[in-house]
Amino acid sequence: MTSTPSMTDKIALIDQWCSAARILPVITIEREADILPLADALAAGGLKVLEITLRSALGLSAIRLLREQRPELIVGAGTVLDAAMLEQAEAAGAQFIVSPGSTAELLDAALQSSLPLLPGVASASEIMLGYARGYRRFKLFPAEVCGGVAALKALGGPFGNIRFCPTGGVNARNARDYLAQSNVMCVGGTWMVDAKAVRAGDWAAIENATRQALQALDAAPPAELRATSTCVPSAPSSASCRPYDPVAAGVGPAASRPPYRDPEVFHEYRAPACRAVSPS
Ligand code: 3PG
């Protein structure tokens, strides 16, 4: 008999997958024939952690097929709305679960499940619903609508040990800004999975868009961060100030990013990176 992994183990898995992936593509399968070539195009472009939504009737069979045929990928189920869907996703072989929002029923069911759940939240109260049950990793959804980067900065105050995957309105223009936030572990979205290209079976276009999405994260830093080398420590006062460094800010190449250690889960504290300020 196998025992249910602890929340600490589940968080470690989420951190490992998210920091390696940086972008979690949100995929809705419309045709069975698209499943393998679409996953292959995303993987060839550099995205090997996939969220398959249960919005279409093919969601569960896509998860099952990918787990059988592409064991090298990490495949999660998205748009999981209740305990019954969680059970179906687990039976199909999903390795993680993502929900757009949080209900007590789903949060409780996932505690009994062997799979890590990334519960959706759009407010402090929803975070607290999960926090009380031990959850420390959330999907911020819909990220742009519920305040975007400014909301993440604000939530970082009361929820210093929480990390997010912002999703909903994230795109090529703003993904890097999101990833520069110290409480963002990865971003999610559909922008590299162009529906027209999928319908046309243009897998080269999907692979290319995926590669570009990842390359954009390593491009020049956002203007506001590039503007100056003056910075203010976010906390504590011992944090040293230094010029903008994309690797230190967490937006450098994945391989060079230091592994994140949650102060609560791993009992290791790290001073938050400096926050750059614009020159006056
Ligand atoms: C999701 O469920 O995460 C969203 O549908 C993704 O939103 P996007 O299409 O704005 O990326």
Residues whose N, C-alpha, C, O or C-beta is under 5 A from the ligand:
A	BS01	3PG	V26 T167 G168 G169 V170 G188 G189 T190 W191
